[in-house]
Amino acid sequence: MRIIVESPGENTINIAVPNWIVFNRIIALVSATVIKKHADNESWEIKLSASQLTKLFRAIRRAKRRHGKLELVSVESSDGEKVQILL
């Protein structure tokens, strides 16, 4: 995963994070715990378990292998700042 932040007149910030750090079982377990905690307090219709998140992460890794670079987020502000998150 790569996070790119571009500001006009400033240096571009490039952060590379390996996908195996972001999409693994431990993160799925922690994410499921956080989702469960906040879903109980609010009226969320979607509740994801750790096993469902693990399957989702596996599908994301497969899509990355199959399709190469995938752009998850691309945002540009009115003053010219750009943020991109690439898988």
Residue pairs with C-beta under 8 A, 6 or more apart in sequence:
1 16
1 17
1 18
1 19
1 22
1 85
1 86
1 87
2 14
2 15
2 16
2 17
2 84
2 85
2 86
3 13
3 14
3 15
3 17
3 83
3 84
3 85
3 86
4 12
4 13
4 14
4 15
4 82
4 83
4 84
4 85
4 86
5 12
5 13
5 81
5 82
5 83
6 12
6 13
6 81
6 82
6 83
7 80
7 81
8 79
8 80
8 81
19 60
19 61
19 64
19 87
21 27
23 57
23 58
23 60
23 61
24 57
25 50
25 54
27 57
28 50
28 51
28 53
28 54
28 56
28 57
29 50
31 48
31 50
31 53
32 48
32 49
32 50
32 52
32 53
33 50
35 44
35 47
35 48
36 47
38 44
39 46
39 47
48 56
60 87
63 70
63 87
64 70
64 87
69 86
69 87
70 86
70 87
71 84
71 85
71 86
71 87
72 85
72 86
72 87
73 83
73 84
73 85
74 82
74 83
74 84
74 85
75 82
75 83
75 84
76 82
76 83
